[in-house]
Amino acid sequence: MFRRDFEYRLPPDLIAQRPPDRRGDARLLCVDGAGGPPRDGTFRELPDLLRAGDLLVFNDTRVIPARLHARKPSGGRVELLVERILGTDRARARLRASKAPAPGTALTLEDGTRVVVGAREGDAYPLRFEGTRPASELLEAIGHVPLPPYIRRPDTGADRERYQTVYARNPGAIAAPTAGLHFDVTLLERLRDRGVDSAFVTLHVGAGTFQPVRVERVEEHRMHAERVEVGAGVCERVCAARARGGRVVAVGTTVVRGLEAAARAGSLAPFDGETDLFILPGFPFRVVDAVITNFHLPASTLLMLVCAFAGYRPVMDAYRHAVRERYRFYSYGDAMFVTRAPQAAA
């Protein structure tokens, strides 16, 4: 398939710049992978789409305040996006500056802390923080919420809470698993009362999630790797849901990627490591039956994943419907409930 096959026109004013007033206030577009037109609803109606015995699988990664502002010795500004903390005083980060700092340059952060930049390694740079404060504490103290590039405003104190799921517990992501942002404690309790089970995987979303597909033939795109952990307890819950006739419902494309990566050998098994799984139409899904997801960027790997899951035509038709009906798009926007196309099953 070609990159242009996954393009769609989106008026800029439909890109949500702020979250709704309350979690759960989003709209929900239901897309049936077996056919039929998309159906409009609200996210608070989600319990009506699920049934007792279903299993919701969440990504419990926690977004770290990974964006730092610094200055070169010359006074020039540098923005650092920490991708991964490697130890007490070391990290790996992407830099944005008018001119990349030379290896060995000592940058000064907002609180006066010095950070030494190493030689570039691929898309990122190694960093060494001077001083006694551990890198993780430094980020919590002066780091900024790494809002996506299409949110064109500075982060605020409110983003520290709203660009984070209510069940986040494992720090390491630099982008939120946004489908989970719609859940509040009340909705989770309603789902439990309905007999819907839950489980958690961890996939630390990296900067590569915003990496565009630049090649025309999408099969030639090189997928970024992300760290994922699927524990034995998740595998047991999936098996139990299958045994009772329940569905496995992934909350977000990160969960789809994590579960299907753990099943690449043919069946779901515990997995702890890096995955570069790139899901395109024709992929044989072995685990997931339905997905809750936000709307994704044109020609993005995440849109390709959803098309692989529910069928190219139903998904692209649903996106055009969402534009006509003025749904809110991307991280702070509305959501979809998508069921798998029959031909997508392994």
Secondary structure, 3 states (H helix, E strand, C coil): CEHHHHCCCCCHHHECCCCCCCCCCCEEEEECCCCCCCEEEEHHHHHHHCCCCCEEEEECEEECCCEEEEECCCCCEEEEEEEEECCCCEEEEEEEECCCCCCCCEEEECCCCEEEECCCECCEEEEEECCCCCHHHHHHHHCECCCCCCCCCCCCCCHHHHCCCCCCCEEEECCCCHHHHHCCHHHHHHHHHCCCEEEEEEEECCHHHHCCCCCCEHHHCCCCCEEEEECHHHHHHHHHHHHCCCCEEEECHHHHHHHHHHCCCCCCCCEEEEECCCCCCCCCECCCCEEEEECCCCCCHHHHHHHHHHCHHHHHHHHHHHHHCCCCECCCCCEEEEECCHHHEC
